[in-house]
Amino acid sequence: MNFKQDFFEQLSGFYSQVYPTPITQPHWLGWSDDAAKLIGLTQPNDELLMQLSGNIAAPDASYYAQVYSGHQFGGYTPRLGDGRSIIMGEATGPHGAWDVALKGAGPTPYSRQGDGRAVMRSAVREFLISEALAALDVPTSRALAVIGSDLPVWRETQEQAAITVRLAKSHIRFGHFEYFCHSEQGRTEKLTQLVNFTLAQHFPHLSADKAGYVQWFNEVVESTAKMIAHWQSIGFAHGVMNTDNMSILGDSFDFGPFAFIDTFKEDFICNHSDHQGRYAFGQQPGIGLWNLQCLAQALSPVIASDDLVAALNRYQTHLVAHYVELMAQKLGFDYQVSQHQQDLTLIGQLTTLLEANQLDYTQSLRQFGQIDIHSQHSSLRDNMIDVDGFDQWFSRYQQRVGNVADMRQWQAQRNGVNPKYVLRNYLAQEAIIDIEERGDNRKLKQIQSVLAQPFAEHAEFEDFAKRPPEWGQGLIMSCSS
């Protein structure tokens, strides 16, 4: 890997230098060829394994943990930081520069009495979801690899430590700006320095002046809205939308107790610590705005409040427009700005039907690739308990789609945007059990392979597309997972 060190060299005081604590008996559990190509790597090897497990230093790597704060479940924590993640630097390759972070590499000054480790189950889950979302064309950080070990760590019970090697176009979070806004030392100076660095690195088309700052915040609002629209369209619940888990680039980031919805529920909660449902699936659009409001408050020393409010007022427009555009592709009608409200109503009526009839979200949308728009009968209709309600909706839907000249082409297009396979929590859990109990990572590799092509038919892995078994329905994960 070839590193540059812009963050490390230009932002002294924004991090602490800290070196990984080696793990014992490191071994590859998972590797992403697609992620490797981003930074010019090919195949994994022993030397790279030792570098990414913290056992030997990588040339040109700097090793540091960033400091930031954040609102966690609505309450402000003034000092968080990378408690179990150590950044090596920005690896340069054919697809630009990507931060390389070792998540689970040992304690840092921000570990807050923690051991700085990631348990194997959380490392495997982050590896799989990062690559799964990328294959679904959702803005996201990536995962180069997951590295196992025989190092014991304690959570509720003894578990195995592991490291996820995360790639991100940036690790700068909303919480970075909150920290330097609310810090008493060099408040405006440090905040301005961070904003200027962010623009230079990630928004080079913008000038480092008041006009550039305003345009930048508008772009952050829009990219955040688009990310969440993607989540809602594929039935993805992040689970921990704290401001320290929000990327300034609008990339999905910091995965803990995430889940794809199986049986559709608007109020689905995937995090067992979320007792009030703050981060329930249906709450994500509103929480996105709430987090942007926290960011706006942090930026108020450098951007006028009227400009911040004006940008925030565009959030809902961006989110609805992108969501309707994505769902129009999934349902097979032409996207038209003038039809937004009618289309949003039509989409909402469909999700209401899915919830009332307790249907699987991913499977139901996939069935639009089998529908004959000129016929009332379909496999989706056959799954409905409220057939009359569906027929009424389908009649309105037929009118919206209109005449389809080439039905096979139309159906193929639906299968090209509605995945057959998503990372269901029970599948990840089965892979984790195989590794824990038998040291067998074949299931992990199979799941990864299927999720890399989620729209294709995989005859030998047809079971991966089925609804969860009884034990796997509605799995709720912990933040340590």
N, C-alpha and C positions, 0 to 999 in steps of 0.2 A: 504494500500500500504506500502511496505517496501522499504525505500530509502537508497541508499548510496550516498555519496557526493564527488566523486573523483574530478570533475571539480572545485567545490567550494573550496575544501580543498587544492588542489594542485596548483591551478592557481590564486592565489591572484594577483589582478591588472589586471585581464582579464575580469572583470565584476564589476557591482555595485549591492550591496544588496538592494533590494527594495521589498516591500510587495504589494500584490494585493489590489486594491480598491474595496470593495464589490459592487456587483450589487443588485438591489432591486428586490424582487419577483422572485428569480431564479427558473427555472423549466426545466425539461428535454425536449428538442426538439428531440434529436436523441441520440442513444446509439448503439455502435458496440460490440456485443458479441465476435466477432472474435478478435478485438483489445484488448478487456478486458482480454482474455485468455493469451495474451502475457505477461501480468504482474500479472497474478494470481488472477484477479478479476472475480466475477461471475455476480451478478445482481446489478443494481444501487440501492442506498438507500438514505435516507434523509441526513444522516451524510456526505456521500461522496458528495452529491450535495452541501452542505454548504461549504465543503472544496474546491471543484473545482470551485466554484463561488467566492471564496475569502472572504467568510463571517466568516469562522473560520479557524484557522491554522491546518494543517495536521501534525501529529507527524513525526519528523525526516526530515521534509521539510526545505530547506534553503532559497529559494526564491531569485532569482537574475536575472539580465538582462545582457547579454553579450555585449561586445563592439567589433566592427569590422568596416571595411570600405568597399568600393566596387566601381566597375565601373558600373554606371547606364546609360543605353543607350549610352555607349561608353565613357562617361565622368567620371573622378575619383572624388569621394566624400570622403574626408579623414577621416570622422568620422560619422558613421551611428549607428549601434547597435540596440538592441531590443527595438524598440520604443513603442510596444504595446504587447509584449510577456514577460512573467515572467516564468522562469524555476523553478520547485519545487525541482528537483534533478533527480537522476537516479533510477527509480523503478526497483526492481529486481523480476524476476518471472521465470516460467519454460522455457521461451524462451530468457533468458539473461537479460541484463539491457537496459532499454529504458528511455531516457529523457522524463519527463512529463512537458509540457509547457502549460500555460494558455494564449492563444492568444486572446487579447482583455481585459486583466485584469486590465487596468488602466495605468496611465502615469509612465514613467521611466525617468532616466536622459538622455535618448537618444530619447525622444519623439519629440524633435524639435518643441516645442510649440503645439504639438498635444494633443488630449485628451487620447491617449492610448487605445482607445476602437475599437472594431470591430463591424461593423453593422451586423444585423442579416443575411442579404442576403449573405454577404461574409463568415460568419461563416458556414452557411448551405452549401454553395458551396464547401468550403474546406473540410467539413466533408464528403460530398458525393464523391468528386473526390478522396480523399485519399483512401477510402475503395473500390471505383470502380477500381482504378489502381491496388490495391493489388489483387483483384479478377482476373484481367487480367494478373497476374504474372509479373507486371512491378515493378522494384525497386522503393520504395516510402516510405515516412513517412506515419504514420497512424493517424487516428482520433478516439479517444476513445468515445468522446461525443460532442454534441453541446448543450449549455445551453442558454436558452432564459431569458429575463427579461422585466420589464416595464420601464427600464431606458432610457430616451430619449437622443439621440445624434444627432448632426447636421452635415450633409454633404451638398449636394445641398438642401435638405429639412430635416425635422425632421424624424429620423428613430429610430428603437429600437436597443439597444446594446445587444450583445450576446458574448459568449466565445466559441471558439473551443478548446477542450482539445487535444493537439497534442502529439503523441508519435513519437520519432525519435531515431534511434540507436545512432545518434550524431547530435548536432546542430552546429558542427564546419563547417564553410563555407570557400570558397576560400577567402572571404573578411577578415577573421580573420588573415590570413597570410599576406595579403596586409597591414592591419593596423599595424602589428608589424614589418613589413619590413620597412615601410615608416615613422614610428614613430622615433622621435629623441632620445627618452629615452630608453636605453637598447636595441637597435635595434637587434643586433645579439644574445644577451643573451636571450631576450624574445622570439624571433623567434625560437631559438633552443629549448627552454623550451616547446613551443607549439608543435613543431614537435615531440619531445621525448614523450610528453604526448599522442599525437595522435597515435603514434606507439604502445605505451604500452597499450592503451585502445582498439584500433580498428585494429591494425596490429601486434598482439603479436608474430607472426612468424618471424618478422623482427627485426634485431638488431639496436640499437640506435647508429649507426656509419655511416661513409660515404657510405659504400656499402648498408647498410640498407636504407638510405635516397634515394639513386638512385632507388633501387627496389620499394620503396614505391611510388615514383612519377610515375614510370612506371605503377603501379597498379591503381593509381588514373586516369591516362590517359585512361587506358583500361576500367575501370568501368564507367567513364563518357561517353566514346564512346558507350558502350553497352546500357546505359540508353537512350541515344538519338536514337540509333537504334531501341529500343523498341518503343519510341514515334513515329518515322516515320512509323513503321510497322502497328501501330494501328490508325494512322491519328490523333495524339494528338498534339495540339499546346499549349505550356506552356504560352507564352505571355509576360513574363518578365524575360528573361534570364540574368539578371544582375549578376555580380560575387558574390554579397552578397546573391543571391538566389541559389547558386550552392553548394551542399553538398559535403564534402570531401570524402564521401563514395559512391558517384554515385547514390544517391537516389533522386527521384523526390521530390521537396521541395518548400515550400513557394508559394502557389497557389493564384493567383489573377485573372486576366482576361484570364483564360484558355479556351480552346474549343476543342471538337472533330470536325473534318471536317465533314460536311454533304455532300453537293455537292463538289466533289473533285476539289481543286484549289491549285496548288503548291505555289502560292504567297498569300495564305489565311492569313489575319491578324485578330487577335481576340481582340487586345488591342486598344482602341480608342485613346490612348496617343501615339501610335507607328506610327507617321505620315509618317515616311520614310520606314516603313516595315522592320526595323532592325530585329525584332523577328518574321517575317513571318514564316509559317510552313516550307517552303523549305529552309529557311536560318538557321534553327536550327543546322544542322551538322557543318556548318562553324562557327557559334557563339560558339558552344562547344569548338572548337579549339582555337578561339580567347580568350575565358575565360581561357583556360588552359595556353595560352601564358602569360596572366596576372599573373596567379598563379606561373608560372615558373619564371617570373621576380621577384616576391616576394620571391621566394626560392633561388634566385641566391647567397645570402650571405652564404648559407649552402650547396648548391649543385653546382658542376661545370657546367658551361654553356654548354660544349660539351655533358654532360650527360643529361641535360635538353632538348637540341635540339634533341638528339637521341630518347628520349622518345616521344617528340611531333611528330617526323617524323613517328611514328608507329600509331598515332591516326587514320588516314584515313583507314589504313589496318584493324585495330580492328573494326572500325565502319562498313565498307563495309562487312567484313566477317560476323559479327553478324547480320546485316540487311538482307543479302542474306540468311543466315541460317533460320532466322525467316520467311522470305517471302517464302522460299522453303517449309517450313512446311505448310504455309497457302495455297499455290498453289498446293502442293501435288507432288513434285518431290524430288529426293534424293539430299541432300546437298553434294557437292563435291568442294573442294578447287580449283581443276584444272578448274572448270567451272565458276569461279566467274564472270569474265568479260562478258561472254555470258549470264549468268543468270541475271546479273545486267541490261544488255541491254533488255532482255525479260521482266523483271519486269518494267523497265522504259517505255517500249512500252505499257504495260497494263495501267499504271497510266496516260500516255498521252491519251489513248483512253477514260479512265474514265473522264478526264477533258474535252476533246473535245466533248464528248457526254453528259456532265453535269449530270453524274451519282453519286449516293450516294456511298461513299467509303465503309462504314460498310456493307450496304446491298449488294453491288456488291461482296465483298469478301465472304460474307455468302452464296452467290449463288453457290460458288464452291462446296458446300456440296450437290448440286442437279445436278451437271453436270455429264453426262455420257461421260467419256473421249474418248470413241470410237464412239461417235455420234457428228455430227456437230451442232445439235440443242440443245438449252438450254434457260432457262429464262434470262440468262445474255445476250445472243445474241439478244433475243427479245427486250431488252431495248435499243439496239444500234441504233443510227441514221445512223452511218457509218458502215453498215453491212459488206461491202467488206473489210474495214480496219480490222474489228474484225475477219473475216474469215481468213485473211492472218496471223494475230497474232495467232489465235487459232490453225492453222495448225502447226506453229512452236512450240507452247506450247504442242500439242499432241506428237510431236516428242520428246520433252524434257521429258515428263512424261513417255512415253513408254507404254508398255502393263500393264494393271491392272487386276490381276487375280480375285480379290474379290471387285467388284465395290461398294457394300453396305458398306463394311468395310472402303474403301477409302473415301467414302462420309462422313461416321461417323467421321473419323479422321479429315476431313476438318471442320466439325461442332464443333469439340473439340478444335480447335485453332482459328477459326474465330467467334468472338462473334456476337450474334444476337442483343444484347443490349449494348449500351454505354451511358454515361451521356451526352445526348444532352442538350444544353443550355436552350432550351425552356422548357424541362421537369423540370430542376432545377428552372426556373423562375415560372412555375406553382405552384410548391411546396411552393416557397417563397411567392407568392401572397396569397395562402390559409392561410399561417401563419399570414401574415400581416393583412389581411382583416377579417379573421374569427378565428384566433388563432387555426387553424386546422392543425395538423401535420401528418394527415393520408397519404397524397400524398407523403410526404417525406419518411415515413416508407415503402410505397409501392415501391417507386423508389429504396430505399436502398436494399430492399429484392430482387428485380429483378437483380440489379447490382451485388449482392453478388454471383449470379449464371448466369453470362452473356452468357454462351454458351448453356444454357438449353432453352427449350420451356416453355413459361409461357402463357398458352392459355387465361387466364383472363386479361393479360396485353399486349396483342398483339399490342395494339396501341403504346406502348412505343418503339416499333421497327420501327415505320413508320418514313418517312421523316417529317421534321417539317412543321407545317402549315405556311401559307404565312407570318404571323407576326413573326414567330420564325426562319425564314431562315437567316443565316449569322449574328446572333446576335453578336454585338461587346460590350465588357464589359470595364468598367473603372477600374483603379487600386484600387479604393476604394471599388469595388464590391467584 
